[in-house]
Amino acid sequence: MRIPFLDLRAAYRELQVEIDDAVHRVLDSGWYILGPEVESFENEWATYCGAKYAVGVANGLDALTLSLRALGIGPGDEVIVPSNTYIATWLAVTSVGAKVVPVEPDPATHNIDASKITNSITRSTKALLPVHLYGQPADLSPIMSVARNYGLKVLEDAAQAHGAKYQGTPIGAHGDAIAWSFYPGKNLGALGDAGAVTTNNPDIADKIRLLRNYGSRLKYKNEMVGFNSHLDPLQAAVLRIKLRHLDEWNSRRKHIATKYLRELNDTHVALPECPNWAESAWHLFVIGSPKRNSIYERLSMEGIGCLIHYPIPPHMQEAYAELNFNPNAFPIARKLADEVLSLPISPHMNLDTVDEIVENVKSAAS
Ligand SMILES: *Cc1c(COP(=O)(O)O)cnc(C)c1O
């Protein structure tokens, strides 16, 4: 690709000296599971998110799964999820034995339509699991008030929302637990798998600390049936370096988004709608068009990397065939899967390439 969708090597090169130093510090320390690097990152990440606690885990899927377990969700329980999301959101719910209850998104923001949630609540509903999709915060205020009215827990999937803000407050401490992924391609990305949970609730933080470590606080004393899901200190050291650059890298993303929004205004493509209470982290810049496939082919032919997030909604995935969803049960999710296209928005792309990308999108979309 002439213009790659994402250049992870460029991100490493920008911080190579600092990252190499940090990695060597861990190698020299002799401490390779949990320990001071992980604790320091946890403190720094909690502070960044405005949360009291952060607990590092192995990846974003574990952050979601362990959060559900810490919230006491399991077989017989229902969890409300968006009908359009990365499958990990659903996998966490089904892996603890609970039932996914999908709710359609607002097609303008791509996020769960809070006004449709109450219709899907039953006596078995235990939690709401909004996703801040593409980096844009979901509308948390009505979601939190539904949760209060019905006595439900709120777990946020913030895997795409590092640095996003809702009504001026960072994502990371609104719900009962907030699950983060530091997969390399995320806004804050490690050099391998990594994840975390943030929360203001000391009991939830404590449970996740136990769950990630075999259910153990003291070596060889096991209080609960746990897992092995540690945040690797090498990754924690890398994340501490990258965290110092997150705001600057997010502001580069915002510049690119602003330019796309300006140059694609008044064209045939649907643009991401940003409510005034939302500050997006611009993880992805997602346009929509019935001519999505032509635009995709045109950009690919021109050597411009673009991706589809996501081409098959979870309810239509083979993995969930046994849930027997009607393919037409969630028409908005289905339409989005047919029409969305993510344009390059990495902090390491040249702002000037936006013009060329836009010209190609326009001519293929008209
Ligand atoms: C990346 C992602 C996850 C999973 O994170 P991993 O670290 O890859 O396990 C979960 N939910 C969403 C919305 C994601 O984008």
The ligand as a MOL file (V3000), in Angstrom:
LIG
                    3D

  0  0  0     0  0            999 V3000
M  V30 BEGIN CTAB
M  V30 COUNTS 15 15 0 0 0
M  V30 BEGIN ATOM
M  V30 1 C -10.1790 -4.5250 20.0280 0
M  V30 2 C -11.5340 -4.6530 20.6110 0
M  V30 3 C -11.8210 -5.6010 21.6150 0
M  V30 4 C -10.8770 -6.7000 22.0260 0
M  V30 5 O -9.6170 -6.3300 22.4120 0
M  V30 6 P -8.4180 -7.3840 22.3410 0
M  V30 7 O -7.3380 -6.7120 23.1120 0
M  V30 8 O -8.0760 -7.6110 20.9150 0
M  V30 9 O -8.8790 -8.6420 23.0160 0
M  V30 10 C -13.0710 -5.5730 22.2010 0
M  V30 11 N -14.0200 -4.7020 21.7930 0
M  V30 12 C -13.7970 -3.8110 20.8160 0
M  V30 13 C -14.8880 -2.8740 20.4210 0
M  V30 14 C -12.5520 -3.7630 20.1760 0
M  V30 15 O -12.3480 -2.8940 19.1890 0
M  V30 END ATOM
M  V30 BEGIN BOND
M  V30 1 1 1 2
M  V30 2 1 2 3
M  V30 3 2 2 14
M  V30 4 1 3 4
M  V30 5 2 3 10
M  V30 6 1 4 5
M  V30 7 1 5 6
M  V30 8 2 6 7
M  V30 9 1 6 8
M  V30 10 1 6 9
M  V30 11 1 10 11
M  V30 12 2 11 12
M  V30 13 1 12 13
M  V30 14 1 12 14
M  V30 15 1 14 15
M  V30 END BOND
M  V30 END CTAB
M  END
